[in-house]
Amino acid sequence: MKRLSAIAHMPPSPIRRIYEKAILMEDVIFFSLGEPDFDTPSQVVEAAVTSLRRGDTHYTPNAGLPELRAAIADNLRAWDGICYDPAGEIAVTSGGMEGLVLALLALVDPGDEVILPDPSYTNYRDQVRICRGVPVYVPVREADDFQFDPSALERAITEKTRVILLNTPANPTGGVASRERLEAIARVAVKHDLWVLFDEVYKYLFYSDAPFFNIAASPGMRERTLVIDSCSKTYAMTGWRVGWVAGPASVVGCIPKIQENLCSCVPAFVQQGALCALRTAKADVARMNAAYRARRDVIVQGINAIPGLSARTPEGAFYLFVNIRETGLSSEDFAMRLLEEERVALSPGSAFGPSGEGYVRIAYPSDESILREGIRRIAAFMEKLRSEDRQ
Ligand SMILES: Cc1ncc(COP(=O)(O)O)c(C=O)c1O
């Protein structure tokens, strides 16, 4: 037998295993998908259709359309308070996912270490591996409000560390990093001369009153931070596959060269849709965020009212990270049994890193009536577990 690469042997995510089983079943409540249930705002769809009809069916520059890059720069200036030059410091990518991989490809040589929060977005670990880097997990703990721990992070740094990857508001915990913690991490990054990938795909989705803080705004950080964002979560555009990387020209300037060899560019009409979203969808974002916030309150109250389960109130994103330790089940067993016995699909915490064991993730971008039915089924499942214990 001819040999395959180590990447080809990557195990599939347990989230996938549960999802693939769930789609074959009937009457399942899906709390597993991290994507908005809203449709893309209609003016954005119209802009893409008009663009296609106009004949925007050709390649664009590898870095993306200049007018889209300018709109992204405007957005970063307005929300993050950081100025980027659209001509050399912004590259349009196929979603945040490709932005992450392109950034890692530009920064990581084989064997370089990339520090990741544990738990964090499942794809980080495999993206680092695909780029031949070594993922190194540093725990974020429930007792610490799922905040990054700058001292633990510094202890994980070795000769081989190249990048610290941060995500706030965070998947899967809903945690929002405080400005103080981010500034402390910035000092560590400067001291050890490290790059930071700052994944802000949920940057509008936070529910606290404190202003959003991008680590690139800390002293010495603009030149060592790559900001990753996309239209997916903000504008309900997951299927469009459009995102971007912003950062110093020394790195972002390399990304179009790599992009040329991957997908060349994001389709022109998709970029026109993204441009329309960035320019016109403020009210749509406010409307969707108000709905997520109301749903968050429903799910937090509902889950915390179930004996044996508990969850901190998430400050951002649209995930609830539920502590299931009292059940004594592994997160995968809990998720599988809940699916089989009550037809609720959610994600086992262990999929997000070793520290995710003892938790499950509920993605709550669903209609309130679906949330309430899901909570009812989870309560019934927990009641069943308790009666098993009594026997
Ligand atoms: C933390 C985080 N980063 C990045 C992404 C990538 O999203 P997209 O490629 O759709 O922009 C996701 C998607 O779930 C995510 O949760």
The ligand as an SDF file (V2000), in Angstrom:
LIG
                    3D

 16 16  0  0  0  0  0  0  0  0999 V2000
  -13.8610   31.2120   16.2420 C   0  0  0  0  0  0  0  0  0  0  0  0
  -14.1150   31.0390   14.7890 C   0  0  0  0  0  0  0  0  0  0  0  0
  -13.2340   31.5340   13.9190 N   0  0  0  0  0  0  0  0  0  0  0  0
  -13.4180   31.4140   12.5980 C   0  0  0  0  0  0  0  0  0  0  0  0
  -14.5180   30.7480   12.0950 C   0  0  0  0  0  0  0  0  0  0  0  0
  -14.6150   30.6250   10.6110 C   0  0  0  0  0  0  0  0  0  0  0  0
  -15.7730   31.0850   10.0800 O   0  0  0  0  0  0  0  0  0  0  0  0
  -15.8780   31.4790    8.5350 P   0  0  0  0  0  0  0  0  0  0  0  0
  -14.8160   30.7230    7.7960 O   0  0  0  0  0  0  0  0  0  0  0  0
  -17.2430   31.0820    8.1340 O   0  0  0  0  0  0  0  0  0  0  0  0
  -15.6140   32.9430    8.4740 O   0  0  0  0  0  0  0  0  0  0  0  0
  -15.4590   30.1980   12.9720 C   0  0  0  0  0  0  0  0  0  0  0  0
  -16.6220   29.4340   12.4840 C   0  0  0  0  0  0  0  0  0  0  0  0
  -17.3580   28.8160   13.1930 O   0  0  0  0  0  0  0  0  0  0  0  0
  -15.2550   30.3670   14.3610 C   0  0  0  0  0  0  0  0  0  0  0  0
  -16.1290   29.8810   15.2640 O   0  0  0  0  0  0  0  0  0  0  0  0
  1  2  1  0
  2  3  1  0
  2 15  2  0
  3  4  2  0
  4  5  1  0
  5  6  1  0
  5 12  2  0
  6  7  1  0
  7  8  1  0
  8  9  2  0
  8 10  1  0
  8 11  1  0
 12 13  1  0
 12 15  1  0
 13 14  2  0
 15 16  1  0
M  END
$$$$
